[in-house]
Amino acid sequence: MATEVRVPALPESVSDGVLVCWHKKPGDRIRRDEPLVDIETDKVVLEVPAPQDGVLEKILIEDGATVVADQLIALIEPVNSTAAASAIPTARAPAEPVRPEAKADAVLSPAVRKLVADHDLDPRHLHGSGRDGRITKADVLEHIEQQHSKASTPVVRVSQPALYDAKETRPQKRVPMSRLRARVAERLLAASQNTAMLTTFNEVNMQPIKTLRERHRDAFEQAHGVRLGYMSFFVRAASEALRRHPDINASLDGEDIVYHGFCDIGVAISTERGLVVPILRNAEHMRLAEIESQIVAFATRGRDGKLTMEEITGGTFSITNGGVFGSMLSTPILNPPQSAILGMHSIKDRAVVENGLVVVRPVMYLALTYDHRIVDGKSAVTFLKTIVELLEDPASMLLDL
């Protein structure tokens, strides 16, 4: 009897997903827990494993289709069945060779397949940099750009490679918005419409932390196997400040305010698919090395689309670092139902006054956006001032003084 392959359970906040890519085709031998199909939701890409050994008998839902939880998408025939045995090639009856173009087509996502067709390309001539040699959209765009360069054809450049018909005098390009980006846009719009957002600013002298990092950077990396960055100091400072100012660590649930006795801090990470905010659970108990290691792991899985729903769901406070892109100052948008978000920015040498003298110090501007329905202005300003004090005297923070 064939085993059913169904869409796994989706979180309450996710209603459906898009079947992105099958890793196998009908007749292929598969092993239990081997990646079978990728399903993209508005938050993560779910990698659905094979439930058992066997042969993929039938694919019921093709690439690009929208699916819901528990929907039947394929059938697997057990290895010991007659159907499976007939599907497995033997030495006496070798399987028909797969045409190169058929193999290439099998690993193209809907977006890539459309791009290839629009530009009349042969997938056999494309190099795949994705998992298992899959051809990604970036591979196709790079190939097209190289072809344009060889032909000395000017290429219009925007934030991402934009390739237009060279004959067009006013070129434009329309691409579908990814589900993740659409979800982010929806949440940001909801935040601006349904919360009373205000932003307060401050500046922090980063010299003490910069000196501490330079002095212990090599020893820290040798001892813990991870680089000592700035984010871990900000997570520690935020955790301590949240403990002292519990209203910043609260959320609104209907007509109730929920005060959290723990610090689940989300750290915004930029990926090719869009912005994701994985959560550092119980950050108040984490050491600097644990924070840095977890952030590196999140960033790696985020780029590979392997973050789990649990890792990006929840959170009581968020931190976003626009400074890595060169931002001097910005007003971050809340991540509801959280009541506040901290924005970090680039570190610049600035003239400051210390003890009546003008000196040069590495300074970062900080921004705290908060929901005025929960947080008063005085509390927000005091909270941000607490973070500044902790960062400018890191020894007291690390020694729990």
N, C-alpha and C positions, 0 to 999 in steps of 0.2 A: 504494500500500500504506500502510495506516495506521501511524502512529508510536506506539509504546507510551510511556505516561507511568508511571514506576515510583517507588516510595518511594526516596529517596536512601539511600546507605549510612549506617548509624547507628554511633556509636562502640561499642566493645566493652562498655562499662558500661551501654548503653541497649539494651533488648531490643525495645521497641515504642514506638508513639506513637498519638496520637488525631488523626484527620483533623478539624480544627477547622472550616474554612470554604473552600469553593470560591469563587474570585473570578469565575469564568465559568460559564455554563450551556451545555448542548448546543446547537450551532448558532452559538455566538458565534465571531467572527473573533478570532484571537489572533496575537501576534507573538513571535518568538523572544526568550527571556529575560524576557518579561513575567510578573509574578507570577501563578501559576495556582492554587495551593492552599497553605494553611497546615497544617502538621502539628506538633502539640504533643507534646514528649517531657517526661520528668520533669526536664529541665534547661533547654531552650530551645524556642522556637517556630521551626521550620524553614520558610522561605518557598521553596517549590518553583517554579522558573521553567519556562516552556514550553520544550521542547527545540528547537522549530522553528516557523516560520510555518505557519499553517493554520487549520483550523476544528475546534473541539472536537466531535468526532463523538459520543463516548459517555462518560459518567461511570460507572465500575464500582463505586466505593465512595462511599457517601454520607457527609454530615457526621455526626460523632459515632462513627464506626466505628473500631475499633482496627486498626492496620496494622503490618506489619513491614518490615524493609529489603528492597528489591527487589520488593515486591509490586506487581502491576499494578493501577493505579487509574483509568486513563482511556486513551482513544484519540484521536489527532489525525489528521485527514485533511489531506494536503497541499493547498495552495491550487490547484494546477493540475489536480487530479483532478476527475472528474465529480461525485463526491459532494460535494466542497467547493463546487463552483460552484453546485450546486443549493441548498446550505445558505446561501449568501450572498444577502441580499436585493438586488433590483435595482430600478431606477427604475420599470420596467414592472409589476413585481409587488411592491409594498411589503409589508414584513413586517407581520404582525398586531401591532397595538399591544400592548405589555405592560401588563397591568393593574397599577395602582399597588400593590395588595396582593400581587401575585405578585412584583413587584420588591422589595418590602419583605421578603417571606419569603426571597428568595434570599440576603439578606445577614445573616440571623439565624443566630447560632451555636446549637448545641443548647441551651445553658444559657439563652440569651436567649429562644429560641423557647418554652421551657417556662415561663419567667417570664411572658412575654406571654400564653400560654394560661391559666396559673393565675389571672391577674388580668383575663382577658377584655378585653384591650386590642386596639386597632386599630393595627398598625404604621405606617399612613399618618399617624397623629397624633403619632408620636414623632420627635423630632429626633435624628439620628445624629451623634455627635461623633468617631466612629472614622475609620479610614482609608477614603477614598473614600465618606464619609458613612455608613459602617456603624453600625448601632445596637448599642451596647454594653450590658452589664448595668447599668453605672452610669447610663446614659441612662434605662433603664426604671425603675430604682429612684428616680431623681430625679423622673420623671414621676408615679409613684405617690405619692411623698411630697407633691408639689405638689397632687395631687388630694385627698389627705387633709387638707392644710392648708386648702384652699378649703372643705372640708366641716366645718372646725373639729373634726376627729376627732383625738384624741390619738395620737401616734405613739411607740411604744416605741423608744428609741435605745440601741444598744450600740456596739461599736467601729466597726461599719459600719452603714449604714442598715438597720434591721430592721423589716419591715412585716408586721403580723399582722392577723388579723381583729379588728376593734374589739369584737366581741361576746365574744371570749375573755377570761376572767378570769385564766387562767394561760397566756399565749401562749408558744409555742416555735416554732422554725423549724429545719428540717433541710435542709442543702445538701451536695452532694457535695464532698469534698476535692479540690482541684486536684492534678494529677499532680506538679507541682513541689513543692507543700507536702507531699504524701505522701512524696515522695522525700527531702525535707529531714528529715521526721519519722523516716523509716527510718534515715537516716545518723546522726542525733543519738542515736537509741536504740542503734544499733550502737556508736557511740563510747563511750557511757556503760557499755555491757556488756563491751566488748572492749578497753578501755584502762584504765590505772591513772592517772586524772586527778587532779591536784592543782593548786591555784591559789595563787600568791604575789602580794602586793600591795606597792605603793609609791606615792609621791606625787611630783609634779613641779611646780616653780615655773615657770609659763608666762610670767612677766613678760619674760624676755629675748626670747622668740620673739614675744610680743605687741608689744613695742617695735619689733622688727625689721620686723614686718609693717606696723605703722602708719607707719613711716618710709619704707618703700619700696613700699607697696601700689600707689599710683597709677602710679609709674614702671614697676613690674613689669608691671602690666596693659597699659600703653601699649606696652611693649617686646615682650611675648609674647602679647598678646591673650587672656589668661586670668587669672582672679582668683587671688591668692596665698592659699591656705587653710592649715589646720594639717596636713592629712593628708600633704602632701608632706614636711614636716619629720619626721613619724613614720616614713614610708617610708625616708627617708635614714638616720635614726637606727637603724631596725631592720636595714637592710642592713649598716651598719657593725658593729653589735653581732653580727649573724650571722656576719660574717667573723671576728670575734674569738672567737666561741663556736660552733664548727662543729657541736657535738652538738645545738644547738637547731635547726639547719638540716638535720637528718637525718630519715630515715624508716625504719620497720621493714618489711622485706620477708621474710616467713616467719621464718626464724631468723637472717637477716642484717640488719645495720644499714647503710643506704646514706647516705653523707655526700655532700652536694651541694656542688660548687664554684661554684655560682651561686645567686643570690637571686631566685626567682620568687615574688613576694609577692602574695597574694590580698587584695583589698579588698572587704569585704562591702558590698553595695548592696541596699537594700530596694526592691522593686517591688510593683505591685498583685498580681502572681502569686505573690509570695513572695520569699525571700532568695536572691540569687545572688552568687557570689564570683568575678568576673573577675580574671585574673592579669596583673600587671605583670612581663613577662619581663625578666630581667637588670636588675632594679631597681637593682643596685649601680652601674650605669653611667649611670643616668638623672639628668638635671638636674631641679631643682625644677619648671621650666616644663613639661618633658616629662611629669613625673608628674601635674601638675595637668591638663594637656590630655588625657592618656589617661584619667584618672578621669572627667572631664566627658563624654568620648566614651562610656565604658562606661555611665555613668548614663543617658545619652540612649538608647543602644541597648537597655539593660536595660528601660527604661520602654516602649519600642516593641516589645519581644520580639524584637529582632534580633541579640542576642549569638550568636556562633558557638560550636560545641562546643569548638573549639580555644582560644577566649578564656576559657572557664570550666573547662577541664580541666587537671589538674596542680597545680603550686604546691608550694613548699617551706615556706611560712610564711604565716600569715594575720593580718590586722588588722581588727577590727570596732569601730565607733564608736557606742556607745549614747548618747553624750553629745548627739547631734543630736536625740534624743527626750527629753532631760532626765534620763537615768540618772545617778545619783551613783556607784553601785558595783554590779558584777555579776561573775559568774564565767562567762566565755565557754566554750563547749563546743568541743572539738577538731574539726578537719576532717581525719579520717584520709585517708591514712597520715601526715600531717604530725605532728610531735612537739610543736608549741606554737602558741598563738594569743594575740595581744595584744589586750586590751580597753581602749579609750579611753572616757572618761566626760566629763560636763559640767565646764566650768571655773567655779569659784565663788571669790569673794573670801573668804579665810580668814585668821585670825590665825596668824602663824608667828613664830618667834624667830630673829632674825638679829643676830649679834654682841651677844647679851645683851639685845636690844631686841625688843619685840613690835611687829610691823608687819603691814600687810595686803597680801597677795599673791594673784594669781589662781592657784589651785591645781587641778590635775587628779589624780584618783586613777587609777592604772593597775593592771590585773590581767593576770597572765600565767598561763594554764592550760597545763600541760605533761604529757606522758606519762612517768610515773615509771619505766616500763620502759626508756626510752632516756635520759632526762635525770635527773641527780641533783639534789637540792634545792639544793645549793651552787651548781651551774652555773646553775640557773634564777634564783636570787636575784641572782647576779652579773650575769647577762645583763640582767635588768630594771634593776639599778643602773647598768649601762653606758648603757642607753637614757636614763635620767634624767640622767646626767652629760652626755650629748651634747646633750640638749634644753635643759639649763640653761646650756650654753655653745655655742650654735649656730655661732658663728664658727669654732671649732676643727673642727667637723664639716664645715662648708662649705669650709674651707680645707684639708681633708685633713691636719690636724695630729694 
